[in-house]
Every structure is written in structure tokens, then in C-alpha cells.
Amino acid sequence: MTLNSVAFAAGLLARRDDLRGTSEDLKTRSDALFVPIWKLKPLIHDTGDLAFLPVDHAFLSQDFPTIFMGLNDQGMPVFACDVSIVEMDEDEHEGSGFLDLIVQRHREIPNAGFADLRQVMSQLSPKDAEIASTARAVLGWHLSHGFCSTCGAASQISLGGWKRECPSCSAQHFPRTDPCVIMLVTRGNSVLLGRSAHFPEGMYSLLAGFVEPGEPIEGAVRREVMEEAGVQVGDVSYVTSQPWPFPGSLMIGCAAQALSQDIVIDENELQDALWLSKEDCVAMVAGEHPNMRAPKEGTIAQFLITKWLADC
């Protein structure tokens, strides 16, 4: 088991922030590559790979909003472009959330379709997953931050898509990332799991929650577990992290020791919570538990659980 098991977390992309100011020139290079994103869904080849279109592809004939992603291993500039204004052949079947299994297609790209990133994240290469997640997070931020938070005027994309500027008051705005703790809470041979009402049927995962202003990571872990499940937590240690572009979080994976056992759930946060033994957890991860499903492959929750099982 390696950290490559955590989708989006490879850290391999040569982002080249020093070139963002020249992105308009880079877009016109004959070797420039573009990853189309339709309503936050990346273009995926039928082979399962992330699709990169050349600058002269017919589908890119319109002037789409773009984000400069960086350079690939061959030094070619790579961009993500928001093509949401294009009508898809199957637009009327748009899905949502965990259950968006619909792949939208366009006649000008016969061997690829736009797929929900959650559904394909574990099949992408580490670098392609990082590109797709970064593109989704930044484009999603633009969609929800079209107006200046200082004066309310419409703002404009600049710096290769990594900044918005207000032409009215000159305020500058940058993509935000919200820190979120996710914790493997154990007591003896058992791990604390919970499920939210919006989870797929039978799925359980680790508890998680946003870090509040002025709060340390350890404090957020203890507070969230107490708030959601009524369990007191002692020692907390950092394990790993995962960018999570739904819409724009950084998942901070921790391990924690429970000091109490009784569970009292906050029904506004959780539908259920329970202690699961190592033996039942092994069955759940293997897909053999009669009532419970593990978190999706590629998530930090799945990684933390399988790492705990391997270390036990």
C-alpha cells in the first residue's frame, strides 16, 4: 500500500506559477494541450484516461474560459477549459452527487465523454488525477465567485485563471481551499464509523468536519468527534492529506485514540455511527460484509482504514 492509493495527492504536476502571467501567449502555442471540463466533469477517453485535446481541435473553436495548469513532462503547456456552455448530446440526463453515473458525449469527440470525477478518480494515473482535481476545484471556485466580495461588482479572471480582479475597486481574489479533518478513531480492536443520509445505501466512512477559524488540527478532530458521535478523543496524530475538489477542501487525515465508548449521534450530522471490529472491517473492505459498504477506492477514508488494518 502506498500514498498513490490516495487520489489527487500525487503532487507531481509542474504547476509553474511563474508562467501564469504569460498564459495568454502559451495558449496559442502549437503544442498546447487542453482538458475540457463540462459542468465540472472532465473529459475521459473510453480507455479510461484523462483526455487532452490539441489546440487546433474542432471542439475548441470557441473562446472558453481557461486555467493554466502547468507543463507536462515534455514541456508542453497544459490548460483546463470550461466548456459548460456547449450543448451535449445527452445533456438532459445530467446526474448529481454520489450517484452521477451519466457520461455526456459530444459528436466532435467520438471516443470520449464527460464523467463525474468521483466515478473515475481511482482509474486515472496519479498525475492525471491531480490535473483533473485541480481543474475542477479552480473552475468551481470561479463559478461561485463571479462577483467581488468587497464591492459587489462583477470580477474578471486573470493570472492564467488563478486570480480574479475587480475592475471597480481593484480588489484581488484568489482560489480558496477549506481545511477539513478526517479521522480514524480507534478503541482497542474497533474503529469508529458513521454514515450521512446522502451516502449510498450501506456505505459507512470515517467521521470528518471542517476546521474552524483559530482552531488547531488536533482540536478540530476532538471537537468534531464529540459533536457528531459524543465520543471523547485523546491523542491525535497526522497521517496524510488529500485535496478534495468537491468543491474545494484539503482533507487532513489523522489517527486518534478514543477515551470513551458510548455513542450519542447528532442526528443533524449523522444517520448512524458505530464501532466496527477489525474482523468486520476486513469483510467490509473486501466487499463481503452483508450490510456495510466501505468508502470508495481512492478516498483518504478508504486509505486510512486499509492502512490501519495492515498495521494491526
C-alpha positions, 0 to 999 in steps of 0.5 A: 500500500502506498500514498498513490492509493490516495487520489489527487495527492500525487503532487507531481504536476509542474504547476509553474506559477511563474508562467501564469502571467504569460498564459495568454501567449502559451495558449496559442502555442502549437503544442498546447494541450487542453482538458475540457471540463463540462459542468465540472466533469472532465473529459475521459477517453473510453480507455479510461484516461484523462483526455487532452485535446490539441489546440487546433481541435474542432471542439475548441473553436470557441473562446472558453474560459481557461486555467493554466495548469502547468507543463507536462513532462515534455514541456508542453503547456497544459490548460483546463477549459470550461466548456459548460456552455456547449450543448451535449448530446445527452445533456438532459440526463445530467446526474448529481452527487454520489450517484452521477453515473451519466457520461455526456458525449459530444459528436466532435469527440467520438471516443470520449465523454464527460464523467463525474470525477468521483466515478473515475478518480481511482482509474486515472494515473496519479498525475492525471488525477491531480490535473483533473482535481485541480481543474475542477476545484479552480473552475468551481471556485470561479463559478461561485465567485463571479462577483467581488466580495468587497464591492459587489461588482462583477470580477474578471479572471486573470493570472492564467485563471488563478486570480480574479480582479475587480475592475471597480475597486481593484480588489484581488481574489484568489482560489480558496481551499477549506481545511477539513479533518478526517479521522480514524478513531480507534478503541482497542480492536474497533474503529469508529464509523458513521454514515450521512443520509446522502451516502449510498445505501450501506456505505459507512466512512470515517467521521470528518468536519471542517476546521474552524477559524483559530482552531488547531488540527488536533482540536478540530478532530476532538471537537468534531468527534464529540459533536457528531458521535459524543465520543471523547478523543485523546491523542491525535496524530497526522497521517496524510492529506488529500485535496478534495475538489468537491468543491474545494477542501484539503482533507487532513487525515489523522489517527486518534485514540478514543477515551470513551465508548458510548455513542450519542449521534447528532442526528443533524450530522449523522444517520448512524455511527458505530464501532466496527471490529477489525474482523468486520472491517476486513469483510467490509473492505473486501466487499463481503460484509452483508450490510456495510459498504466501505468508502470508495477506492481512492478516498483518504477514508478508504486509505486510512482504514486499509492502512490501519488494518495492515498495521494491526 
